């Protein structure tokens, strides 16, 4: 807090602002400062209000040691100055006796006699105040359940009593009743009791998140895995990173461990790393640590005890090391509670949780399916031939080179094995003339590593590795190989992203220069082995192919075909099968790039016949994938789906990076979308992303995940969408700002939209506002800022914050000047006007009309620019909104005039269903204003009758239904 409040107005303003903050250290420290500041004003009322706020911060900030101290001050004030407590504050005081009981129960150093004395104090105070005792018996039951003795009697004494105004909320009491039956082993009865809370019909500050965390395992035991999965997603999101719900988070970790989702459990543990140090409640900490131990125990039992794990700050942890630390601390906490309570309840409960066996081998919890192998360091891939395991080192080196000459995908596994051998301490290079020197082998390994870096888009790294490999080849006396890797180093320099027309021209010029340099290098290197010369020719053709891809210029087509013909003739002359099919693949892609898709399809058909007869087999999935993409271009989604499905089936025989399996999944997702199979498309998007991640292509992976998130949102799978994005946004490179900022912004924007769809308006508004602030600095992309600011404005208006909504709308309008977004902005402004008029009536009319005036300017700009809206006509939609806004404000004559104008602009409906629906809605609203608000029944009925007759004649019976219903209401009024 910059400065202490100097007036009571400033004090209450600061209290309101602090109340909007999430519970945590910032809110707690501010509440402490405000409580101290409140004392200066002399009036005890201000101090009482500030102390209530401070106790809330301690209670929901998981600081049980401090909550009773604050309450003691409040109780003293109540005894000494009862006039400072009006009816509402008095109610709050007596309500919070229960908070203190909870706080004392959570502290093992607090003697059991002190807890019982406090309950006696509560009972005496309630009786003195003439209050019913059901809340007291509720606390007595909770103490009995905590200690583990006399719970049946305590439960009956509480549950048999009627609720009072000071009873815990319905949701909390439901949870306690359900937990009683759960402890008795009656899962089904517990779930029946929980149903109103799990269904969202009853809720409070901690519910349904608390109940959900307890209900997860009973749902699994009763076979309702789908609901358990859905509730895990919603329940975890409600308590993540919340220190006051650490025990609930522990139960979500346990759920992951018992459903084959250990990798997700480790991810959630990392996300909640702060809880190890921030949870001040020993009871909550015990629940959290036990859940953590269940997870770590499971991971270790699966043989992954050496994996890194997130734990206490100040040192690095493995799963095994953290488990040992957590076990010691949790055992100590359980023992302290049992010593206080003179039972073994907490030790026994811990043992029961740790002894549970998994319910399922695997339950898909999120769209981002991961297992512990995805978390573990990537091991070197195995070769496909089992016999290769027993080969000697010289045999392995020679085989790797032979496979590399053929571009066989199995070469990568051989090189990986060799790299591990060469890097190992004590490596001894074979003295074999056929193998050559260690320098030559190191050059081979560098060249292979450079190729993999280039495939990942790490072009600077690839160039550096190629140049280092060339120097080693020179040293080893292999000038042909040195020339080839120097040629390979040239091509990545042309793979720069386009930045507008100028960028494309620059890239095309660079590729022209690269091609010339490749030709010179080729000509200046005589005596190349045929397979090396074929690769040189392939690079030349690829450079021109990339240029054509950049420019799509007709003049650049023939040069590509010329180079492809050179390569094809050379490869056929020397019988290099892989380069023959490679040349034919380049020919297919050139036809596709030039727009001649039928020719590309014919070439693909011919190549597939050749590959089936002569090989190489690893080009089959790639060619099928290319033909599938051509089918997509020809709008034959069914054929594309068949080709891409078969391509993936064949690709399973080869390393996924060698045949771009990730790209095949992505293309198949597109085919599924065109065939209106969104669920199938979603699986392929996520599979593509997973493969890209495994290959280290994080940008492509996050793009695929972004597609999956947007699709899941379109499908209404809101929690799936949010869980996926939450998982991605906590990735270390995202948090560190190492991933493309626009891609991250897109992920956050989708998450904000999902939060809005999930009716979490507070979180959605915060995210939209943050994105709007960040996108304001996107000088190169004002259009995106306009759209984000517009969406932010609408969300703020939905929350009733019309001042901030106006500011956001002004930002959108300013960005719109630089990059017009006519339709999106018009829609936004009209919606803002509707919301303000609907919420504020006549008082909000001026603000609503100001929004509509801006929408009118946007519509006029669109007309001048010749812009045609994809959806509703901007002018007729604006006139309709004038009618609706004025109707909300009670300006019925103005409203009717605007609606008649809208009908004129719309014109009579025709065959188009959407246009007929829009016209019918406008007629309906005009009739409501005319017949109900202005009480002109006859003309309104005439209006409706004419419209119904016309719509019936045009074959739009559904659109007549609301008009007929309204007509009946008006006749009843006559």
N, C-alpha and C positions, 0 to 999 in steps of 0.2 A: 504494500500500500504506500504510494508516494508520499502523501501527507495525511495526518489524522483529520477526521471530520471536525469542522469547527462549529457546525450547527446541527440541530437534530434533523433537519432536512437532508443535510449531507450524510449524516449517519444512516438514515433509512435508505437513501439512494445507494450507499455503499453496501448495505445489507442485501438489498435487492440484486445488485450486480453480483455479489458473492454467491447468492443463492442460485444464480444461473451457471456457476462453475461446477464441473464434475467434482465428486468427493475425492479428496486426496490432499497432499501436503499444502498445495497452494491455497486451497479453500480453507483448510484448517488454520494455517498461519494467519490468514487474513481475518478469520473469525476470532482468533485470539486477540489480534490487534484491535478489532472493533469492540470486543467486550471490554477491553481496557479503556478505550476511548469513551465508551458509553458512561463510565463512572463520573466523568467530568461534568456531566449535565445535571447532576443532583437528583433528578426525578428517577425513582426506582423503576418506573415502567420501562424506560429506555434500557436500563441494565437488564431487566428480566428478558426483554425481547432479544437482546444481544447474547445473553447466556443460553437461551433456548437454541439460538442459531449455532453457538459454539458446541453445545452438547450434541446437536445433530451431526456436526462435522466429526466429532470424536466417535460417535456411534457408528456412522456409516463409513468412516475412514479407518475402521478397525483399530481403534485405540481404547480398549475397554478400561485401562487403568485410570484414564483421565475423566471418563464420563461420570463416574460416581462423585468425583470431587466437585464438578460443576453442579451436579444435581443437589449436592449438600448445600451449596451457596443458595440455590433457588429455594430449597426447603426452608432455609433460615429466613430468607426474604419473605416467604409466604407466612411464616409464623410471626415475624416482626411487623410486616407491612402488608397485610392481606388486601388492602385496597389497591395495591399495584397489580392485582390479578383480577381481571374481569372474568366473565364466564368462560370465554374461549381459552384464556391463559390458565385458568383453574383446571379446565378439562385437560389441557396439555400436561400440566404438572402431574396430575394423578395418572394419566396415561403412561408417563415416563418412569413411574415406579418399576414397571416391567423392564424397561431398558436397563435400569441399574441391576435388577435381578439377573438379567442375561450377562451383563458385564462382569459381575462378581463370580458367576458360575464359570466364566471362561478363564479365570485366573487360578491356577493350582495353588498358589501361595495363600489364597484366601481360605481360611479354615471353614469347614463345613458348618460349624456352629455360627459363624458370621453370616453365612448364606441364610440359615434358618432364622437367625435374629432379624435379618432384613425382611424376610417374608412375614414375620410376626409384626414388624413395623408397618409394612404395607397393609396387613389385615386390620391393625388397630386404626390406622389413618382412614381406611375405607369405611370402617364401621362408624368412626366418629363423624365422618362427612355424610353418613347416611347412604353410602353407595353399596350396590350389590357386590357379592364376593366371588362371582364367577371368574373374574380376571386373576384374583389371588389363587384360586384353586388351579387355574391354568398354569401359573408359575410353579405351584407346588408339584404338579404333575411333571413339568419339564425338569425340575430338579431330581425327581425320582427316576425319570428316564435316564438322566445323565449319570446318576449314581449306579443305577441298575438294580434297585431294590424297591419293593412295594409298589411297582408300577401299576398293577391291575387296580388296586384300591384307589390310588391317586387318580388314575384315568377315570374311573367311575365317578368319583367325587367332582371331577371337572366336567366331563362330557355329559353328565346327567342334568347339569344346570343350564338354564336358559341364558342366551347371550345378553350382554348389556352394552350400553353405549361406550364402555371402557374396555370391552373385550378386544382381544386381538382381531385384526380384520378377518373377514370370512376366509380369504385365501390362506392366511397363515394358520388358522385353526383347522382348515381342511388338511393342510400338510401334516400337522401334528397328529390328527386322527389317523391319517393314512400311515404315518410312520409307526404308530402303535401296532397296527395290524401287520405291517411289514415285518416288524420285529418278531411278531408271533408266527411268521412264516406263511401268512395268507396273502400272496401276491395279488390274486384276482380281486379280493375285497379291497385291498389298498388302492389298486388302480381304479376301481369303481368310485371310491371316495374321492380320489384325485381328479376325476374326469372334469369337473367344472373349471379347475385351475389349468389342467393340461390343455383344455380346449380354449383357454383364454377368456372364459366368462367371468372369472374372478382373478383379480390381480392387485398388486401393491408395489412398494418400493423394491422388495426382494422376490416377489412372485410374478410370474410362474418359474423364474430361473431356479429358485431353490428346489421347488418340487420336481422340476424336470430332472435335475441332477440325481435325485434319489430314485426317480421312476425309471431310469434308463435300464438298469439291470432287471427289475421285475418285468419290464416289457420284453426283454430278451428271453427271460425264463418262460414267459407265456407265449412265446412265438411271434410276437408282433414286432418283427425286426424293422419293417418299413417305418413304423411310427417312431421306433427308437432312433432310427437314423435321422428322421426329420426333426425330432425334438432335440437331438444332440446339436444340430446346426443352429436352431433358434436359441436354445438354452445356453450354449457356449458363448454365442455372440453377446448375450445379455450380461455375462459375468466376466468376460475376458479382461485381463489387466486390472481387475477390481480387487483391491486388497481386502475389502470387507466380504468378498465372496470367494476367498481362497479355498475353503473347503469344498465348495461347489466345483471349482476348477479341478481340484484333485479328483473328484468323482468322474469328471469328463476324461481326465487322463487315464483313469482306471478303465473306463468304458472303451477307450481306444485300445488299451492293452489286451482286453478280453474279446476283441472282435477282429483281430488280425490287422489292426491299424497302428502298429507300433511306430511306424515312421511318422504318421500324423501326430501321434502322441508326443514324439520328440520335438516336432515342429511347434506344437502348442506349448510345450514346456519352455522352449526358447522364447516364445512370444510373451510368456509370463515370468521371465527371469527375475523381474524386480520383486516378486513375491517372496523370494528366499530371504530378503533383507527388510522388506517393508511391512510385513504382517506383524502387528504388535499383539494380536490376540493369540495366546498359547493354544486355545481350543481350535481356532480356525487353522492355525499353523499345523497342528497335529493332523487335522483332516487333509490338508494340502500335502504334507510330507508323506502321509500314508499312500495317497493316490500316486504321488511321484514314485514311491518305492515299488508299488505294484507294476508300474510301467517299466521302470529300470530293471526290475527282477525279470520281467518277461523278455526284455531285449537281451539281457545277459544269458538267459536260458537258451535263446535262439542262436547263441554263439557270437554275439556282437558286443561283448563287453568292452572291447577296445575302441568303440566308436566315440567320437567327441560328444559331450553333452553339456548343456547349459546349466550351471549351478550357482553356488555362492560366488559373489564378486571377489576378485583378487587373485584368482588362479585358474588355470585350465583344468577341465575335468574330463575323464572318460566315463562311460556308463558305469563300469564296475567301481571306479573310485567314488563317483557321486553316490552310487547306491549305498556303499559302506558308510559314507558320511551321513546320508539321510537316515539310514537305519539306526545309527547310534543316537541321533538327535530325536527321532520320533519315539524310539524305545524309552528314552529318558523322559520325554513329555508324558507318554502314557503312564509310566511308572509314577510320575509326580501326581497326576490326577488320581490314580488308584490309591496312592498313599493318603492323599487328602480325603478321599471318599471311603477308605477302608474296604475296597472291593477290588476285583481284578477285571472289572468291566471293560476298561479301555484297552488293556493289553489283549483281552480276549477278542474284542472287536477288530483290533488290528490284525490279529492272527487269522481271523475268519476272512478278512479281505485279502491278505497275502496268500492264503491257501486256495483261493478260487482258481479254477482252471478256465481256459478260454471257452466261451460259449460257441464261437464260430471260428473257422479257419480264416475267413475273409468276409467282411461286410463292407461294401463300397460306401464310404461315408461322404466323399466329395468327388467332384469332377476331376480333381487332380489326384489320381490314384498313384501312390508311391509305396514302395516297400523298403525294407532295411538295406537291400542291395543298392537302391538309389541313393541312400544316404552314405553308404560305405564308399571308400576310395575305389575308383574304377580299376578292376584288374585287367591285365593284358588279355585280349581276346584269344580264344583257342582256335587252332586251325581246324578245318573241316575233316581232314584225313586223320584217322586215329593212328595210322602207322607213323605219322610225322613225329609223334612224341618220342619215339625211340631213335630218331636219326641223329647222326653225329653232327658236330658243329660245322665242319666243312660242307656236309650235305645240306644243312639248314641254310647256310649262306648262299650256296649255289641254287638251291630251290627258290629262295626269296628273289634272287635276281632273275631266274627264269620266269617265274610268275609275274614279276614286274615288267619284263619285256613284253609279255602278252597282255598286260593291264588286267590280269586276273585278280578279282577282289580278294582272294585268299592271300595275296601277297602281304596285305596289311597286317595280318596275324603273325606271319613269319617275321616281318620287320619288328613287330612289337616284342616278340620273344628275343630276337637278336639284341634289341636295344636294352632289354633288361639284363641280358648276359654281359654285354659290353660295359654297362654302367656299374656292374657288381664289382666289389673289391676283389682283387686277385685275378681279374680276367686275363687269360693267356690266349693270344691270337694264334691260330694254327699256322704252322710253317708249311704252307701248301701253295705251290705256284698257281694252281687252278683257282684258288681263293683270292690271291693277291694280298696286298699289304693291309694293315690296320687303318692306314690313312684312307685307302680306297673304301673300306667298309664304313668308316665314319662319314665319308662323303655321301655314300648311299643312304645312310640313316638320316643325315641332314636334309637331303633332297626329298626323302619320303615325308619327313616332318614338315618341310616347307609346303608340300602339296596339301597336306591335311590342314595347315593353317590357312592356305588360300581358299580351300573349300568352306572354311568357317567364316570367311570374310575378313580374316586378320591379315590384310594385304601387306602392310608394312613389315610385319613379322615374317611373312612368307618371302618377301624380297630379300630381307637381311639373311635369312637361312639359305636361300638359293645362292646368294653371292658368296657366303662362307663355303657352301658345298663346292662351288666352282673353283675356288682357290685350292681346296683339298684335292679335287680331281686333277687340277694342273700338277700339283705336287706328286700325285700318284701316277702321273703319266697317262691320263685318260682324257685327251683333248676333246674327243667327241662328246663324252658325257659332260665335260665342262661347258662346251658350247650349248648343249641342250638346256642345262639348268640356267645358263645366262639368258637363254631365250625364254624359259619359263618365268624368270624374274622380270622380264619386260611386260608380260601381259597383265599382271595384277595392277601395274601403274595406270592402266586404262580403266580399271573398275572403280571409278569414282562416281558418287551419286550425282544425278542431274540436279541442277538448281535453276529451273526455268529454261527459256529458249537459249539464253547465252551459255548456260551450263552445258546444255546438250550439244551446242556447236563446238564448245571447247573440248568436250569429251570425244566427239567424232573426230576432231582434228588430231587429238592425242592418239586415237586408235589408228588413224591413217599413218601417223609417224611411227607408231609401234610396228605396224605391218611392214613398213619400209625397212625398219631396223631388223626385223626378223628375216626379211628377204636377204639383206646384206650379210647378216650373220650366217645364214644358210649357205650363201654363195662363197663366203670366205672360209668355210670349214669343209674342205674336201675329205673324201675317204670315210664319210660317216657310215656306220653299220646300217643296214636297211631299216631295222626297227627304230633306230635313233632318227634316221632321216624321215621316216614316216611320221614320227612324233613332231618333228620340226614342221613338216607340211601341215600337220593338224593344227599346230599353234597359229600358223599363217592364216589358215581358213577361219579359225576361231576369232582372230582379231577382226577380220572383216565381218564375220557374223555378228560380233558385238557392236560394230559400227552400224550395221543395218538395224539391229535391235534398238539402237539409240535414236537413229534418224528416221527410220521407216521410209527412206527416200528411194524412189525408183532407180535412180542412177547407181545406187549402192548394191543392187540385187545381182547384176551380172558378174561383178568382181568376186562375189562370194561363190557363185556357181563355178567360176573358172578355177578358183583355188580348190574347191571340193573335187572337181574333175581331176586336177593334178594329183591330189591325195589318193583318190580312188584308183586311178590308173597305176600309180606307184605301188599301192598296197596289193592290187591284184597281180601285178607283175612279180612281186616278191612273195606272194601267198601269205600275207599277214592278215589273217581272218579278222582279228579284232579291229584293225584299222579300216578294213573294207566296210564292216558294219558301222564303224564310227563315221566314216565318210557318208554313208547312206543316211545315217541319223542326222548329220549336218544338212544334208540335202532336204530332208523332211522339214526340219525346223526353218530352213530358208524359204521353202514354199509357204509355210505357215506365216512367217513374218511378212512375206510379200503379199499376203492376203489370198493366195491361191489355195484354199483349203481342200477342194476336191483333189488337186494334184498331190498335196501333202498326204491325203488319205490313201490315194493309190500307191504312192511310194511306201507308206507304212505297211500296206497289205503285202507288197512285194518283199519288203525286208523281212517281215515275219515269216513268210514262206521260206526265205533263204536261211534264216536263223534256225528254223525247225529242222532244216535239212543239213546245215553245215556248222551251225554254232557261230560264235561262242554263246553258250547258254545264258551267261549273265547279262547279255544284251536283250534277252527276251522281255523281262519285266520292264526294262527302260523303254523299249519300243512300244510295248502295249500301253504303257503310261502315256507316251507321246501320242499314240493313236487315240487314246481316251480323251486327251486334251483337245485334239483336233475335232473329235465328235462333239465336244462341248462347244467349240467354236461354230460348228454346224448346227447347233441347237438340237442335237440328238442325245439328250441326257440319258436315255435308256441304254443306248449303245456305249456311251461313255462309262456308265456304271458297270456294264459287263466287262469292258476292257480293263478298267482300273481295278475291279475286284479280282480278275484273273492275274493282273500284274502283281497285286499284293500277295496272292497265293504263291506265285513263283518267286517273288522277292524273299520269301521266308527261307529259301535255300541259301541266301547270300547275306554277308554283313549289311546291316541296314543303311550304313552311310555310303556303301559302294553303289547302291542302286537307288539312292534317295527315297527310301521308304517313307520318310516324313513328308516329302512332297507328294507322293502318291496318296497318302491319307488326306492331305489337304485338298487335292484335286477331287478325290472321291467324296469329300464333304460337300464340295460345290455341286457335284452331280446329284447328291442326295437332296440338297436344298432345292434344286430345280425339279426334282421328282416329288417334292413335298414330303420328304421323309426326314423331318428335323431331328428326331431323336437319334437316328442313325448318323446324321451329319454331325451331331454333337459328339458322338463317340470317336469319329474320325478326326475332328478338330483336336480333341484332347490327346488322342494317340499321336498325332503329328507333333503336338507340343512336347509330349514326353520324350519322343525320339530326338527332337531338336535339342532338348536339354541334355540328353545323354551324350550327344555329339559336341556339346559346348556351344551350340549356336543359340545363344540366349535371346538375341533380338528376335529371330524368327520364332523361337519358342514362345516368347511373350506375345508376339503378334497372333499366333495360333490360339493361345489361351484367351487373348482379348476377343477373338471371334467366338470362341466357345462361351465366354461370359455373356456377350451380347445376345447370342442365340438362346442361352438358358434363360435370360431375362425375357426375351420374346415369347418363350414357351411357358412363362409364368413360374419358372423354378427359381423364385427370388432368393431363397436361402442358399441354394446351390451356387447361384451367381455370387452372392456376397461372400460365402465361405471360400470359393475359389480365389476371388480377388484379395480377400484378407490374407490368404496364404501367399499370394504372389507379392503383395506390397510389403511384406516383412522380410523378403529375401535380402541378404546382405548387400548385394550390389544395387538393389533398388533403394534401400535405406541410405546407402552411401552416395547416392546420386550418380552412379556410374552407368546406369542404363539411360537410353535416350529419353530426354525429359518429356517430349511430346507423347511418346508411347506410354510413359508412366501416367501422364495427364489423362490419356484416353482410358486407361484402366481405372483411374480414380473417378473419372466422369461416369463410366458405366456403373461403378459402385455407388456413386451418389444417386443415380437414377434407380438402382435396385433398392437402396434404402428408402427412397421415396415410394416406390411400388410396395415395399413392405411396411409402409405407413410409419416409418421411423423418421418423422419430419424434422425433428431436432437435429439428428445426426446428418440427415441429408442436406439440410440448410447449411450447417456448418461446413460440410465438404464443398458444396456449391460455392459458398461465399469465398472459401480459400482458393478454389480454382479460378473464380472470377478475378480475384486480386492478382493471382500469378499470371493469368493469361493476358491481363492488361499490359504486360511488358512484352508481349509477342509482336514485335514490330512487323515481322514477316507474315503474320497470320491474324490480321484483325477480324476476319470473318469468324474464326473459331471463338475468339473472345466475345464477339457479338452474340453468338448462340449460347455460350456458357452464361454470360451476364443476363441474357433474357430468361433462361431457365431459373437462374438464381432469383430474379425478380419475382417470378411467379410463385416460387416456394416461399419467399418472404411474405408475399401477399396472402398466401394460404394460411400463414401463421399470424396474420393480422398486422404485420410490420410494414405498413404502407409507406412510411417515410424512407426506410431502407430499400423498399421495393422500387420507389421512384428513383433513388440514386443508382440502383443497378440498371434500371431501364434506360436512364440517361447514358450510362456507360455503353450499353448495347447500341443505342442510337448513334453515339459518337463513332464507335467502331464500324457501324453499318455504313457511314458516310464513305469510309475508305474501302470497304469490301461489302457491297450490298447483299443483304439476306432478306429480301422483300417479304417472302411468305412467312418465314419463321418469325420475323420481328412483328409483322402484322398480327399473326396468331397470338403472340405473347402480349402485345399491347391490348388487344381485345379481351384476352383472358384477365389481365390485370384490372381492366375497367369493370368487367363482370364481378370479379371478386370484391372489389371495393364497394360497388353499389349493393351487392348481395349482403355483405357483412355490415355496412354502415348506413344503408338506406339513403334518405335525403341528405344526411350529414356528409356522406361520401360522394355525392353527385358531382361536385366540382372537380374532385380528384379523378373520378372515373371519366368525366368528359375530357379532362386534359389528356388522359391516356388515349382516348378515342381520337382526339385532335391529332396526336402524333401518328396514330394508325392511319388517319386520313392522308397525312403528308406522305407516309410510306406508300400508300396505294397510288397516290398521284405520281410519285417518282417511278413506280413500277409501270404505270401507263406510259409515261414519257419514254421509259427505256424499252418499251415493247415487251415487257416481261409477262408471261402467261403462267398463272399459278397451277400447280399440279393438283391441288385440292380445290377448296371452295374459292369462288371468285372473290377477290379482295373487297371490291366495292359493295357487292350485295351482302357479304358477310359483315361488313362495317355497318351498313344500314340496319341489318338485323340486330347487331349488338347495341346500336343506339336505341332501338325499340326495347330491348331487354333491360338495359341499364336504366332508362327512364321509367320503366314499369316498376323496377325495384325501388326507385326513389319516389314513387307515387305521382310522377308526371305523366298521367295516362294519355292525355291528348297528344302530347309530343311523342309519346311512345307509339301510338297508333299511326301517326303520320310517318314516322320512321319505318314502321313495319310495312305500310303500304308502299313506301319507296323501295324497300327491299324486294317486295313481290314484283314490282315493276322491273327492277333490275334483273331479277331471276328469270322472268318470262314464264310462260306456262310450261308445265312439265311435258316431257316427251317419253321416249322409251327407257331412257337411262334411269336406273333404280335410285342411284345416289342423288341425282338432281331432283327426282320426284320426292324423295324423303326430305331433302332440305326445304323444298317448296311447301310440302305438307306441314312441316314443323313451323314455318313462318306463318302459314294460315292459322294453325292452331293457336299460336301465341297472340296473333292479332284478334282472334275470336275471344280469347280469354280476356284481353284488355277491353275489348268492345262490349262483350256480353256480360262479364262478371264485374269488372272494376267500374266501367262506365254505365253498366246496367242498360245497355241498348240491346235487348234480347233479339228483337226482330232482325235488324241488319246482321247481327252476328250469326243467327241461324241461317240467313240467306247465304252469307259468306261460306259457312260450313257446307250447306247443301250443294252449292255450286261446285265446291272443291271435291266433295265426295263423289258426285256424279262424274266429274272429269277424270278423277283417279281410277274410278271403276271402269270407265270406258277404255282407259289406257292400259288396263291390266295391272294395277298396283293395289291389290286388295289389302295388303298388310298396312300400307300407308293410310288407309281410310279408317282403321280401327280407332286410333286416339281421337280422330275427328268425330266419329260416330258417338263415342263415349261422351265427349264434351257436348255434342248436340243434345244428347239425352239429358244431361245435367241442366242445360239451359231451358229445355222444355219443361222440366220439373219446376223451374223457378217462375214460369209464366202463370 
